Amino acid sequence: MNCIITVEIGTGAIRVAAFDLQGNMLGTSKGAYPTFHIKPDFSEQDPEQIFITMLYILKNFLNEKIYPNGYKVHRVCFSSAMHSVLPIDRKGVPLGKAMVWSDNRAKNEAAQLRSIELGHLLYQTTGTPIHAMSPLNKITWLKNNEPDRFNDSSKFLSIKTYIIHQLTGEYVIDFSVASATGLMNIHTTKWEPAALKYAGITESSLPDLVPIFYSPKLKKEYQVSLGLPDDVKILVGSSDGCMATLGAGVYDDGKATVTLEESGAVRVIGKQILQDKNERLFNYLLTEGIYVSGGPTNNAGSVFEWFATQFGDFKKAFDLEDCMDTLIFDAGKVRPGAEGLIFLPYLQGERAPIWNANARGVYFGLNIKHEQKHMVRATIEGILYAIYSIGKTLQEHLAITDLTANGTFASFPLWTQMMADVFNKPVRIKQGPGADSVAVGSFLVSATEIGLYKSLDEAAATVELPDTYMPDTDVHAAYMKHFRIFEKLAVKLKDEFDDIADLQHENR
């Protein structure tokens, strides 16, 4: 019996899953690794630690759950988080740790680029908003601030490119992940000369661009070590965001998906690029001619985990999930609006729609009657208001009638019901086995490559989301009164966000 393995290189963990050729999930496994914040605005990960974690999780998963049940691995499809940058030397050795999507050190480079005409041109050609997240600005930061490291760099890779190279010996990056770098022209699927010149690099400094179905040959030593057959294909795959959108069945007009993981996003799929005059939305490639458009937030589940870690009651040592369950239960006792308490969740700066790397977290409206349960409720509401503000921006360009939800935090019923009420739209979701939309999207890409589906839109049409949360219009009206204040604060506090960021910089 053949099966498909999916490997997601996420922000904080490797997630491995297996599917039979009918799309039934056979099992999953997960292994975590840390993000290092050695200075304000720095977010880094160790590429070797990620690679070793991936090998360990994948090998154990195959030996414990796949091979004993008589399955043969037919395809292994990868996905990953976007916007990472890892400089390597001429021998392929990493020069330090990788900068990940939440690294904001290039915010001054982004501000400078955004202030000139070239920035507007690059937004139109690359589809990537001008922000510290983008590899374009991260590489420019290295050039400006660490010239020795920059000059010693032979190539600048994504974390997924590094892992694929370790497994196969090829330096490749798929069109999908590349489209989020700010360095690739999404109209031509070529590296954009103007972006390369601005960053001070050439095409040889970057991996080769390949389609998401591209299959480099697995090295013999890893084939033997992992017990994989000679004819197994490794697919470079796509980004986690594009996979999550496909895996949520979003392919028709009127549908959007909301991801609630460590970060979050609202996305749609279509054949048209959404040209936002204020440059608030991204347009990334799923595959040639098919665009995933939307906006990301830095501050979703990671913010709630922060709150739980700092203020939660750990009845079981180190049991974060149990602590979060208790906090969410308490939040359910508080009326919508958290008794006038509003939270700006910008603990890691913010991307869409305000694109302000200096944004900070704020509890606004605190009074003597507020308790911890009100702060929990306000924290969840603030995260969802940030998500809603992205959806509101998208709806300036197209009508959204139906939402799907995916990600770890969408599995909490209170969060999903609150999302339905905030958006005033039905939210469809799948609970339990097979609910991981990134893994499902990777399966659908693999199944399409094999020929089980004629196209990705045919594959997406097979996704079933049986659980629906319906909105309460009265609760929505209450939320909107608070959201209007939230929206004003996010803009009004810009100068103060900049001032406090400057103070942090002075005190380094």
C-alpha positions, -999 to 999 in steps of 0.1 A, spaced: 0 0 0 13 34 -10 12 65 12 21 101 11 42 118 38 39 155 45 66 175 63 58 210 76 87 231 88 67 254 110 77 284 131 81 264 163 79 228 153 83 201 127 49 184 119 49 151 100 17 134 87 9 105 65 -21 99 42 -32 69 21 -40 76 -15 -77 81 -7 -68 111 15 -73 94 49 -49 106 75 -28 76 89 -11 95 117 9 125 128 40 134 148 55 167 160 88 179 174 95 214 187 125 238 186 130 272 201 132 307 186 160 329 201 154 366 209 189 377 218 180 414 213 149 435 208 135 428 173 157 397 168 140 364 161 164 336 151 165 298 148 193 272 145 190 255 111 210 225 123 186 220 152 157 222 128 173 197 104 181 172 132 146 175 147 131 169 113 152 137 107 145 124 142 107 130 140 105 116 104 125 85 111 107 76 143 73 83 126 82 60 97 95 32 119 67 33 144 36 42 124 41 36 87 64 6 80 48 -17 107 14 -12 90 27 -23 56 28 11 39 53 21 12 62 58 10 53 71 -25 59 108 -21 73 132 6 61 167 3 75 197 21 60 230 33 75 257 54 70 291 70 79 321 48 104 350 50 134 332 66 170 341 56 200 320 63 234 331 49 258 303 41 295 303 31 310 287 -1 310 253 16 274 255 25 280 261 62 255 285 79 270 318 89 251 322 122 214 314 128 185 320 104 164 351 107 127 341 107 95 359 97 90 376 131 125 392 130 120 429 129 156 442 128 153 454 92 125 479 101 147 509 92 156 494 59 119 487 52 110 523 61 136 537 38 125 515 9 89 523 15 96 560 13 110 559 -23 94 551 -56 114 519 -59 95 505 -29 61 510 -47 75 494 -79 87 464 -60 54 459 -42 37 458 -76 63 434 -92 69 411 -63 35 411 -45 53 414 -11 45 444 11 75 464 21 82 453 57 110 441 79 97 405 75 108 402 38 141 386 29 148 416 6 150 439 37 168 413 59 195 409 33 198 446 30 201 449 68 230 424 67 247 445 40 243 476 61 250 463 96 271 432 93 292 437 61 317 410 70 290 384 73 273 397 42 305 396 22 314 361 34 280 348 23 279 327 -8 241 323 -8 211 334 11 187 306 17 153 299 32 152 273 60 133 249 37 160 254 10 187 246 35 169 214 46 162 203 10 199 209 2 209 188 31 187 159 18 194 163 -19 224 184 -26 204 209 -46 199 246 -39 163 252 -49 134 273 -38 98 269 -50 79 297 -67 55 298 -37 81 305 -10 102 326 -33 71 349 -40 72 359 -4 108 371 -4 103 404 -21 129 393 -46 109 374 -72 88 389 -99 54 371 -95 45 380 -131 75 364 -147 85 339 -120 121 352 -123 143 369 -97 136 407 -100 167 426 -112 157 458 -94 153 440 -60 186 422 -65 204 454 -72 189 471 -42 199 442 -19 234 442 -34 233 406 -46 230 387 -79 210 356 -90 239 334 -80 234 345 -44 200 328 -44 187 293 -50 173 282 -83 136 289 -88 115 258 -94 78 248 -95 61 234 -64 60 200 -81 98 199 -86 114 167 -73 151 167 -65 168 133 -60 171 122 -24 207 114 -14 214 76 -10 225 79 26 192 94 37 172 70 15 189 42 34 187 58 69 150 66 65 142 33 48 127 49 18 123 31 -16 144 39 -47 114 54 -65 103 77 -38 99 113 -49 107 144 -28 85 173 -37 97 208 -27 61 218 -21 49 253 -11 46 276 18 26 267 49 2 296 42 -6 285 6 -9 249 17 -33 258 45 -55 278 21 -56 249 -4 -62 224 24 -91 244 37 -108 239 3 -107 276 -5 -107 279 -43 -141 295 -51 -152 331 -52 -166 343 -18 -145 319 3 -117 329 26 -97 310 52 -84 322 86 -54 306 101 -48 307 138 -14 293 147 15 311 163 9 338 137 -23 342 118 -36 352 84 -67 357 62 -63 344 27 -82 339 -6 -72 322 -38 -78 334 -73 -63 340 -108 -62 378 -102 -37 398 -83 -54 421 -58 -38 456 -64 -43 474 -31 -34 511 -35 -23 513 1 -1 482 -3 -16 464 27 -22 429 11 3 403 -2 -1 384 -34 19 351 -33 19 323 -58 5 289 -50 15 278 -85 19 297 -118 -11 318 -125 -28 310 -92 -24 336 -64 -30 335 -27 -38 370 -15 -44 383 19 -27 396 50 -7 381 79 -6 391 116 24 385 137 3 381 168 -21 352 171 -15 321 192 20 331 202 4 361 221 -21 339 239 7 315 248 27 344 262 -3 355 283 -7 319 296 30 315 304 32 348 323 -1 349 341 -17 314 339 -20 290 368 0 259 360 -17 231 380 4 206 361 41 215 358 49 229 323 15 219 309 8 249 288 -22 233 270 -40 226 303 -33 261 315 -47 276 282 -78 254 285 -85 269 320 -80 304 308 -103 300 278 -129 285 301 -127 316 323 -129 339 293 -162 322 284 -177 336 316 -171 372 304 -195 391 282 -184 401 247 -165 434 249 -147 423 281 -165 450 301 -148 478 282 -113 464 281 -95 465 247 -62 448 239 -38 457 211 -20 424 206 11 438 189 38 421 210 59 413 180 52 445 159 26 440 133 22 432 96 -12 436 79 -30 459 77 -10 485 96 25 472 86 42 487 116 72 469 130 73 493 160 37 485 171 34 473 208 9 456 230 -16 477 249 -44 470 274 -67 500 271 -96 508 294 -84 490 325 -104 499 356 -105 487 392 -133 461 385 -114 442 359 -102 407 369 -79 382 351 -108 367 333 -115 401 316 -79 403 305 -81 368 291 -112 377 272 -98 410 259 -66 392 248 -86 367 226 -108 395 213 -78 417 205 -62 388 185 -95 383 166 -99 421 160 -65 421 144 -76 392 122 -109 409 114 -90 441 103 -73 420 77 -105 405 65 -121 440 64 -92 452 41 -97 422 18 -134 430 15 -126 463 0 -115 442 -31 -139 413 -31 -170 399 -13 -164 372 13 -195 353 23 -180 322 38 -150 315 61 -131 284 69 -109 282 100 -77 262 105 -48 260 130 -43 250 166 -63 279 181 -92 274 157 -97 240 174 -110 259 206 -148 262 201 -149 296 220 -123 311 196 -142 298 165 -176 311 178 -160 344 186 -145 346 151 -180 339 136 -195 367 157 -167 392 150 -169 386 112 -207 381 112 -202 352 89 -205 314 92 -172 297 99 -167 261 87 -141 239 103 -131 202 105 -122 189 140 -102 158 149 -81 136 126 -74 151 92 -80 187 105 -45 199 98 -50 220 67 -13 225 60 -9 187 59 -41 183 38 -28 209 13 5 191 10 -14 158 4 -35 175 -23 -4 189 -41 12 154 -40 -20 137 -52 -23 162 -80 14 155 -90 7 118 -90 -24 123 -112 -51 114 -87 -66 149 -95 -64 167 -128 -58 201 -111 -54 218 -78 -89 233 -80 -104 198 -85 -83 186 -55 -95 215 -33 -132 207 -42 -128 173 -23 -122 190 11 -151 185 35 -156 208 65 -186 194 83 -187 217 114 -202 252 111 -204 280 136 -231 305 129 -228 342 139 -250 360 165 -258 394 150 -264 411 184 -230 399 196 -215 411 163 -230 446 169 -214 447 204 -180 437 190 -181 463 163 -185 491 189 -153 479 205 -135 472 172 -140 508 161 -120 519 192 -94 492 186 -90 504 150 -85 540 160 -59 531 187 -38 511 163 -34 543 142 -34 570 169 -5 554 189 19 552 159 40 581 172 42 566 207 50 532 193 80 548 174 91 567 205 91 536 228 110 517 201 136 544 199 140 542 237 146 505 235 172 510 208 190 536 230 191 513 260 206 483 241 
